Amino acid sequence: MLGGAAFCVLGAWGLLRFPDVPARLQAATKPQTIGLLAILAGAALRTDPRYASGLVLVGLFQLVTAPVLAQRISRAAHRTGYLRRDLLLADELADGLPNTADTDETGDVHPADPAATDAGEDAAADADASDEEPPH
């Protein structure tokens, strides 16, 4: 149980000290989960076996929910721009998710670069012009 408590303390310390969202999520999920499982294992050894089954369910719930929540929080941080991209070695989500700063209230994605917007409007105007029949 002391080992589990030490893991939880180290996870909390990492949560306070790490510089960005992915590192903090690492500290919030891995050592906290291992710490909780160690504490639950110690408690299960000290309790009646019929009550220990509830502790097993708590441990399984933690193992299932922690990675899913960390992934969802990480994607939300990436989407909203709370991610320090200078610390990333690879950004696998760069092309897959629009930035919320580039969307309007309806959820339509707009390019952040005004020159790209002008080029897009010119291309749309050219496409509309090509659909018209030439004068006779």
CNS distance restraints for C-alpha pairs under 8 A (distance, minus, plus):
assign (resid   1 and name CA) (resid   5 and name CA) 6.21 0.50 0.50
assign (resid   1 and name CA) (resid  38 and name CA) 6.01 0.50 0.50
assign (resid   1 and name CA) (resid  39 and name CA) 4.58 0.50 0.50
assign (resid   1 and name CA) (resid  40 and name CA) 7.84 0.50 0.50
assign (resid   1 and name CA) (resid  41 and name CA) 7.75 0.50 0.50
assign (resid   1 and name CA) (resid  42 and name CA) 5.24 0.50 0.50
assign (resid   1 and name CA) (resid  43 and name CA) 7.54 0.50 0.50
assign (resid   2 and name CA) (resid   6 and name CA) 6.11 0.50 0.50
assign (resid   2 and name CA) (resid  39 and name CA) 7.64 0.50 0.50
assign (resid   3 and name CA) (resid   7 and name CA) 6.31 0.50 0.50
assign (resid   3 and name CA) (resid  35 and name CA) 7.13 0.50 0.50
assign (resid   3 and name CA) (resid  38 and name CA) 7.03 0.50 0.50
assign (resid   3 and name CA) (resid  39 and name CA) 7.90 0.50 0.50
assign (resid   4 and name CA) (resid   8 and name CA) 6.33 0.50 0.50
assign (resid   4 and name CA) (resid  34 and name CA) 6.81 0.50 0.50
assign (resid   4 and name CA) (resid  35 and name CA) 3.72 0.50 0.50
assign (resid   4 and name CA) (resid  36 and name CA) 6.12 0.50 0.50
assign (resid   4 and name CA) (resid  37 and name CA) 7.21 0.50 0.50
assign (resid   4 and name CA) (resid  38 and name CA) 4.69 0.50 0.50
assign (resid   4 and name CA) (resid  39 and name CA) 5.12 0.50 0.50
assign (resid   5 and name CA) (resid   9 and name CA) 6.22 0.50 0.50
assign (resid   5 and name CA) (resid  35 and name CA) 5.91 0.50 0.50
assign (resid   5 and name CA) (resid  36 and name CA) 7.74 0.50 0.50
assign (resid   5 and name CA) (resid  39 and name CA) 6.95 0.50 0.50
assign (resid   6 and name CA) (resid  10 and name CA) 6.16 0.50 0.50
assign (resid   6 and name CA) (resid  35 and name CA) 7.18 0.50 0.50
assign (resid   7 and name CA) (resid  11 and name CA) 6.09 0.50 0.50
assign (resid   7 and name CA) (resid  31 and name CA) 5.29 0.50 0.50
assign (resid   7 and name CA) (resid  32 and name CA) 6.36 0.50 0.50
assign (resid   7 and name CA) (resid  34 and name CA) 6.89 0.50 0.50
assign (resid   7 and name CA) (resid  35 and name CA) 4.77 0.50 0.50
assign (resid   8 and name CA) (resid  12 and name CA) 6.18 0.50 0.50
assign (resid   8 and name CA) (resid  31 and name CA) 6.09 0.50 0.50
assign (resid   8 and name CA) (resid  32 and name CA) 4.86 0.50 0.50
assign (resid   8 and name CA) (resid  34 and name CA) 7.99 0.50 0.50
assign (resid   8 and name CA) (resid  35 and name CA) 5.15 0.50 0.50
assign (resid   8 and name CA) (resid  36 and name CA) 7.27 0.50 0.50
assign (resid   9 and name CA) (resid  13 and name CA) 6.13 0.50 0.50
assign (resid  10 and name CA) (resid  14 and name CA) 6.12 0.50 0.50
assign (resid  10 and name CA) (resid  27 and name CA) 7.96 0.50 0.50
assign (resid  10 and name CA) (resid  31 and name CA) 7.14 0.50 0.50
assign (resid  11 and name CA) (resid  15 and name CA) 6.11 0.50 0.50
assign (resid  11 and name CA) (resid  27 and name CA) 4.78 0.50 0.50
assign (resid  11 and name CA) (resid  28 and name CA) 5.81 0.50 0.50
assign (resid  11 and name CA) (resid  29 and name CA) 7.88 0.50 0.50
assign (resid  11 and name CA) (resid  30 and name CA) 7.73 0.50 0.50
assign (resid  11 and name CA) (resid  31 and name CA) 5.20 0.50 0.50
assign (resid  11 and name CA) (resid  32 and name CA) 5.68 0.50 0.50
assign (resid  12 and name CA) (resid  16 and name CA) 6.44 0.50 0.50
assign (resid  12 and name CA) (resid  27 and name CA) 7.05 0.50 0.50
assign (resid  12 and name CA) (resid  28 and name CA) 6.92 0.50 0.50
assign (resid  12 and name CA) (resid  32 and name CA) 7.87 0.50 0.50
assign (resid  13 and name CA) (resid  17 and name CA) 6.15 0.50 0.50
assign (resid  14 and name CA) (resid  18 and name CA) 5.55 0.50 0.50
assign (resid  14 and name CA) (resid  24 and name CA) 6.60 0.50 0.50
assign (resid  14 and name CA) (resid  27 and name CA) 5.30 0.50 0.50
assign (resid  14 and name CA) (resid  28 and name CA) 7.75 0.50 0.50
assign (resid  15 and name CA) (resid  23 and name CA) 7.91 0.50 0.50
assign (resid  15 and name CA) (resid  24 and name CA) 4.82 0.50 0.50
assign (resid  15 and name CA) (resid  25 and name CA) 7.45 0.50 0.50
assign (resid  15 and name CA) (resid  27 and name CA) 5.45 0.50 0.50
assign (resid  15 and name CA) (resid  28 and name CA) 6.07 0.50 0.50
assign (resid  16 and name CA) (resid  24 and name CA) 7.65 0.50 0.50
assign (resid  18 and name CA) (resid  23 and name CA) 5.88 0.50 0.50
assign (resid  18 and name CA) (resid  24 and name CA) 5.67 0.50 0.50
assign (resid  19 and name CA) (resid  23 and name CA) 6.94 0.50 0.50
assign (resid  19 and name CA) (resid  24 and name CA) 7.38 0.50 0.50
assign (resid  20 and name CA) (resid  24 and name CA) 6.18 0.50 0.50
assign (resid  20 and name CA) (resid  83 and name CA) 6.59 0.50 0.50
assign (resid  20 and name CA) (resid  84 and name CA) 6.29 0.50 0.50
assign (resid  21 and name CA) (resid  25 and name CA) 6.01 0.50 0.50
assign (resid  21 and name CA) (resid  74 and name CA) 6.89 0.50 0.50
assign (resid  21 and name CA) (resid  77 and name CA) 7.10 0.50 0.50
assign (resid  21 and name CA) (resid  82 and name CA) 7.41 0.50 0.50
assign (resid  21 and name CA) (resid  83 and name CA) 6.22 0.50 0.50
assign (resid  21 and name CA) (resid  84 and name CA) 7.92 0.50 0.50
assign (resid  22 and name CA) (resid  26 and name CA) 6.22 0.50 0.50
assign (resid  22 and name CA) (resid  74 and name CA) 6.45 0.50 0.50
assign (resid  22 and name CA) (resid  83 and name CA) 7.88 0.50 0.50
assign (resid  23 and name CA) (resid  27 and name CA) 6.41 0.50 0.50
assign (resid  24 and name CA) (resid  28 and name CA) 6.01 0.50 0.50
assign (resid  25 and name CA) (resid  29 and name CA) 6.00 0.50 0.50
assign (resid  25 and name CA) (resid  70 and name CA) 6.05 0.50 0.50
assign (resid  25 and name CA) (resid  74 and name CA) 7.62 0.50 0.50
assign (resid  26 and name CA) (resid  30 and name CA) 5.84 0.50 0.50
assign (resid  26 and name CA) (resid  31 and name CA) 7.98 0.50 0.50
assign (resid  27 and name CA) (resid  31 and name CA) 6.15 0.50 0.50
assign (resid  27 and name CA) (resid  32 and name CA) 7.28 0.50 0.50
assign (resid  28 and name CA) (resid  32 and name CA) 5.91 0.50 0.50
assign (resid  29 and name CA) (resid  33 and name CA) 5.76 0.50 0.50
assign (resid  29 and name CA) (resid  66 and name CA) 5.95 0.50 0.50
assign (resid  29 and name CA) (resid  67 and name CA) 7.04 0.50 0.50
assign (resid  29 and name CA) (resid  70 and name CA) 7.11 0.50 0.50
assign (resid  30 and name CA) (resid  34 and name CA) 6.27 0.50 0.50
assign (resid  31 and name CA) (resid  35 and name CA) 5.81 0.50 0.50
assign (resid  32 and name CA) (resid  36 and name CA) 6.01 0.50 0.50
assign (resid  33 and name CA) (resid  37 and name CA) 6.11 0.50 0.50
assign (resid  33 and name CA) (resid  62 and name CA) 6.76 0.50 0.50
assign (resid  33 and name CA) (resid  63 and name CA) 7.04 0.50 0.50
assign (resid  33 and name CA) (resid  66 and name CA) 7.54 0.50 0.50
assign (resid  34 and name CA) (resid  38 and name CA) 6.14 0.50 0.50
assign (resid  35 and name CA) (resid  39 and name CA) 6.19 0.50 0.50
assign (resid  36 and name CA) (resid  40 and name CA) 6.03 0.50 0.50
assign (resid  36 and name CA) (resid  59 and name CA) 7.48 0.50 0.50
assign (resid  37 and name CA) (resid  41 and name CA) 6.00 0.50 0.50
assign (resid  37 and name CA) (resid  59 and name CA) 5.89 0.50 0.50
assign (resid  38 and name CA) (resid  42 and name CA) 6.18 0.50 0.50
assign (resid  39 and name CA) (resid  43 and name CA) 6.13 0.50 0.50
assign (resid  40 and name CA) (resid  44 and name CA) 5.94 0.50 0.50
assign (resid  40 and name CA) (resid  55 and name CA) 6.07 0.50 0.50
assign (resid  40 and name CA) (resid  56 and name CA) 7.62 0.50 0.50
assign (resid  40 and name CA) (resid  59 and name CA) 7.13 0.50 0.50
assign (resid  41 and name CA) (resid  45 and name CA) 6.29 0.50 0.50
assign (resid  41 and name CA) (resid  55 and name CA) 7.93 0.50 0.50
assign (resid  42 and name CA) (resid  46 and name CA) 6.60 0.50 0.50
assign (resid  43 and name CA) (resid  47 and name CA) 6.29 0.50 0.50
assign (resid  43 and name CA) (resid  52 and name CA) 7.80 0.50 0.50
assign (resid  44 and name CA) (resid  48 and name CA) 7.55 0.50 0.50
assign (resid  44 and name CA) (resid  49 and name CA) 7.28 0.50 0.50
assign (resid  44 and name CA) (resid  51 and name CA) 7.74 0.50 0.50
assign (resid  44 and name CA) (resid  52 and name CA) 4.79 0.50 0.50
assign (resid  44 and name CA) (resid  55 and name CA) 6.65 0.50 0.50
assign (resid  45 and name CA) (resid  52 and name CA) 7.80 0.50 0.50
assign (resid  47 and name CA) (resid  51 and name CA) 6.62 0.50 0.50
assign (resid  47 and name CA) (resid  52 and name CA) 6.36 0.50 0.50
assign (resid  48 and name CA) (resid  52 and name CA) 6.36 0.50 0.50
assign (resid  49 and name CA) (resid  53 and name CA) 6.78 0.50 0.50
assign (resid  50 and name CA) (resid  54 and name CA) 7.94 0.50 0.50
assign (resid  51 and name CA) (resid  55 and name CA) 7.18 0.50 0.50
assign (resid  52 and name CA) (resid  56 and name CA) 6.47 0.50 0.50
assign (resid  53 and name CA) (resid  57 and name CA) 6.48 0.50 0.50
assign (resid  54 and name CA) (resid  58 and name CA) 6.39 0.50 0.50
assign (resid  55 and name CA) (resid  59 and name CA) 6.27 0.50 0.50
assign (resid  56 and name CA) (resid  60 and name CA) 6.21 0.50 0.50
assign (resid  57 and name CA) (resid  61 and name CA) 6.09 0.50 0.50
assign (resid  58 and name CA) (resid  62 and name CA) 6.27 0.50 0.50
assign (resid  59 and name CA) (resid  63 and name CA) 6.26 0.50 0.50
assign (resid  60 and name CA) (resid  64 and name CA) 6.21 0.50 0.50
assign (resid  61 and name CA) (resid  65 and name CA) 6.06 0.50 0.50
assign (resid  62 and name CA) (resid  66 and name CA) 5.75 0.50 0.50
assign (resid  63 and name CA) (resid  67 and name CA) 7.27 0.50 0.50
assign (resid  64 and name CA) (resid  68 and name CA) 7.05 0.50 0.50
assign (resid  65 and name CA) (resid  69 and name CA) 6.04 0.50 0.50
assign (resid  66 and name CA) (resid  70 and name CA) 6.10 0.50 0.50
assign (resid  67 and name CA) (resid  71 and name CA) 6.13 0.50 0.50
assign (resid  68 and name CA) (resid  72 and name CA) 6.27 0.50 0.50
assign (resid  69 and name CA) (resid  73 and name CA) 6.07 0.50 0.50
assign (resid  70 and name CA) (resid  74 and name CA) 6.00 0.50 0.50
assign (resid  71 and name CA) (resid  75 and name CA) 6.22 0.50 0.50
assign (resid  72 and name CA) (resid  76 and name CA) 6.19 0.50 0.50
assign (resid  73 and name CA) (resid  77 and name CA) 6.12 0.50 0.50
assign (resid  74 and name CA) (resid  78 and name CA) 6.19 0.50 0.50
assign (resid  75 and name CA) (resid  79 and name CA) 6.02 0.50 0.50
assign (resid  76 and name CA) (resid  80 and name CA) 6.08 0.50 0.50
assign (resid  77 and name CA) (resid  81 and name CA) 6.00 0.50 0.50
assign (resid  77 and name CA) (resid  82 and name CA) 4.91 0.50 0.50
assign (resid  77 and name CA) (resid  83 and name CA) 5.77 0.50 0.50
assign (resid  78 and name CA) (resid  82 and name CA) 6.26 0.50 0.50
assign (resid  78 and name CA) (resid  83 and name CA) 5.47 0.50 0.50
assign (resid  78 and name CA) (resid  93 and name CA) 7.95 0.50 0.50
assign (resid  78 and name CA) (resid  99 and name CA) 7.94 0.50 0.50
assign (resid  79 and name CA) (resid  97 and name CA) 6.52 0.50 0.50
assign (resid  79 and name CA) (resid  98 and name CA) 6.60 0.50 0.50
assign (resid  79 and name CA) (resid  99 and name CA) 5.07 0.50 0.50
assign (resid  79 and name CA) (resid 100 and name CA) 6.21 0.50 0.50
assign (resid  80 and name CA) (resid  99 and name CA) 6.13 0.50 0.50
assign (resid  80 and name CA) (resid 100 and name CA) 5.65 0.50 0.50
assign (resid  80 and name CA) (resid 101 and name CA) 7.31 0.50 0.50
assign (resid  81 and name CA) (resid  99 and name CA) 7.09 0.50 0.50
assign (resid  84 and name CA) (resid  88 and name CA) 7.21 0.50 0.50
assign (resid  85 and name CA) (resid  91 and name CA) 7.76 0.50 0.50
assign (resid  92 and name CA) (resid  96 and name CA) 7.88 0.50 0.50
assign (resid  93 and name CA) (resid  97 and name CA) 6.16 0.50 0.50
assign (resid  98 and name CA) (resid 102 and name CA) 7.03 0.50 0.50
assign (resid  98 and name CA) (resid 103 and name CA) 7.70 0.50 0.50
assign (resid  98 and name CA) (resid 109 and name CA) 6.89 0.50 0.50
assign (resid  99 and name CA) (resid 103 and name CA) 7.05 0.50 0.50
assign (resid 100 and name CA) (resid 104 and name CA) 8.00 0.50 0.50
assign (resid 102 and name CA) (resid 109 and name CA) 5.70 0.50 0.50
assign (resid 102 and name CA) (resid 110 and name CA) 5.09 0.50 0.50
assign (resid 102 and name CA) (resid 111 and name CA) 6.11 0.50 0.50
assign (resid 102 and name CA) (resid 112 and name CA) 5.82 0.50 0.50
assign (resid 103 and name CA) (resid 107 and name CA) 5.36 0.50 0.50
assign (resid 103 and name CA) (resid 108 and name CA) 5.33 0.50 0.50
assign (resid 103 and name CA) (resid 109 and name CA) 4.47 0.50 0.50
assign (resid 103 and name CA) (resid 110 and name CA) 5.69 0.50 0.50
assign (resid 104 and name CA) (resid 108 and name CA) 5.77 0.50 0.50
assign (resid 104 and name CA) (resid 109 and name CA) 6.95 0.50 0.50
assign (resid 104 and name CA) (resid 110 and name CA) 7.61 0.50 0.50
assign (resid 110 and name CA) (resid 117 and name CA) 7.81 0.50 0.50
assign (resid 111 and name CA) (resid 116 and name CA) 6.56 0.50 0.50
assign (resid 111 and name CA) (resid 117 and name CA) 6.34 0.50 0.50
assign (resid 112 and name CA) (resid 116 and name CA) 7.84 0.50 0.50
assign (resid 113 and name CA) (resid 117 and name CA) 6.61 0.50 0.50
assign (resid 114 and name CA) (resid 118 and name CA) 6.31 0.50 0.50
assign (resid 115 and name CA) (resid 119 and name CA) 6.16 0.50 0.50
assign (resid 116 and name CA) (resid 120 and name CA) 6.05 0.50 0.50
assign (resid 117 and name CA) (resid 121 and name CA) 6.22 0.50 0.50
assign (resid 118 and name CA) (resid 122 and name CA) 6.16 0.50 0.50
assign (resid 119 and name CA) (resid 123 and name CA) 6.15 0.50 0.50
assign (resid 120 and name CA) (resid 124 and name CA) 6.16 0.50 0.50
assign (resid 121 and name CA) (resid 125 and name CA) 6.09 0.50 0.50
assign (resid 122 and name CA) (resid 126 and name CA) 6.11 0.50 0.50
assign (resid 123 and name CA) (resid 127 and name CA) 6.17 0.50 0.50
assign (resid 124 and name CA) (resid 128 and name CA) 6.20 0.50 0.50
assign (resid 125 and name CA) (resid 129 and name CA) 6.10 0.50 0.50
assign (resid 126 and name CA) (resid 130 and name CA) 6.18 0.50 0.50
assign (resid 127 and name CA) (resid 131 and name CA) 6.50 0.50 0.50
assign (resid 128 and name CA) (resid 132 and name CA) 6.91 0.50 0.50
